[in-house]
Amino acid sequence: MRKLITLMLAAGALAVPAATAAHGKPGGGGTKPCRGKARVMVVLKGTLANDPAAGDPSFQMTVLHTNRWGRGYKQATQPVTINVSDSTRYVPSTLDALALNDAVVVKSKAARCDLRDPANLPDLTAKMVVDQTADTQEEGSLRR
């Protein structure tokens, strides 16, 4: 009887570490599930693929560089359509001041969970559009 109890205790003592080692980290170690509406800044850098007019609701751009959250837009079919709204800021001036092949930076916000699937990316509405071509032309005229 004493041997039986000793064997049962030894088996139990070995079973506990084996069970915890097999379980692994809590949470499964895979990608985290999407909870909430966490919004992240998407930054796209590239060139304009069309010449937008003043009343246009969107413009097209060829994406050349992005931040982490914009990777899907770089891998998507080019050019990418970017929507604009009344609250979109333009640096240095307006939408109609932009021209074909201008170097631009577009900043937008999107829900982090929506950016997970590169095949179904959400439409971006620009918060800010920065024309970098104008900056380089102004710097060139100042150097001369």
Residue pairs with C-beta under 8 A, 6 or more apart in sequence:
31 116
34 112
34 113
34 116
37 111
37 113
38 111
38 112
38 113
39 109
39 110
39 111
39 112
40 69
40 109
40 110
40 111
40 112
40 115
41 67
41 69
41 107
41 108
41 109
42 66
42 67
42 69
42 70
42 73
42 107
42 108
42 109
42 110
42 115
42 124
43 66
43 67
43 69
43 70
43 105
43 106
43 107
44 61
44 63
44 65
44 66
44 70
44 73
44 74
44 80
44 82
44 105
44 106
44 108
44 124
45 63
45 64
45 65
45 66
45 103
45 104
45 105
45 106
46 61
46 62
46 63
46 64
46 65
46 103
46 104
47 61
47 62
47 64
47 101
47 102
47 103
47 104
48 59
48 60
48 61
48 62
48 98
48 99
48 100
48 101
48 102
48 104
49 60
49 61
49 62
49 78
49 79
49 100
50 59
50 60
50 79
50 100
51 98
51 99
51 100
52 58
52 59
52 95
52 96
52 98
53 95
53 96
54 94
54 95
54 96
56 84
56 95
57 83
57 84
58 81
58 82
58 83
58 84
59 81
59 82
59 84
59 95
59 98
60 79
60 80
60 81
60 82
61 79
61 80
61 82
61 104
61 106
62 78
62 79
62 80
63 70
63 73
63 74
63 76
63 78
63 79
63 80
64 74
65 74
66 73
66 74
69 110
69 112
69 115
71 118
72 115
72 117
72 118
72 121
73 80
73 121
73 124
75 118
76 118
76 121
80 124
81 123
82 106
82 108
82 124
82 125
82 126
82 129
83 123
83 124
83 125
83 126
84 95
84 125
84 126
84 129
85 125
85 126
87 127
88 95
88 125
88 126
88 127
88 128
88 129
89 127
89 128
89 129
90 97
90 98
90 128
90 129
90 131
91 128
91 129
91 130
91 131
92 131
92 134
92 135
93 131
95 129
97 131
97 134
98 104
98 129
98 131
99 133
102 131
102 132
102 133
102 134
103 131
103 132
103 133
103 136
104 129
104 130
104 131
104 132
104 133
105 129
105 130
105 132
106 124
106 126
106 128
106 129
106 130
107 126
107 127
107 128
107 129
107 130
108 124
108 125
108 126
108 127
109 127
110 122
110 124
111 122
114 121
114 122
115 121
115 122
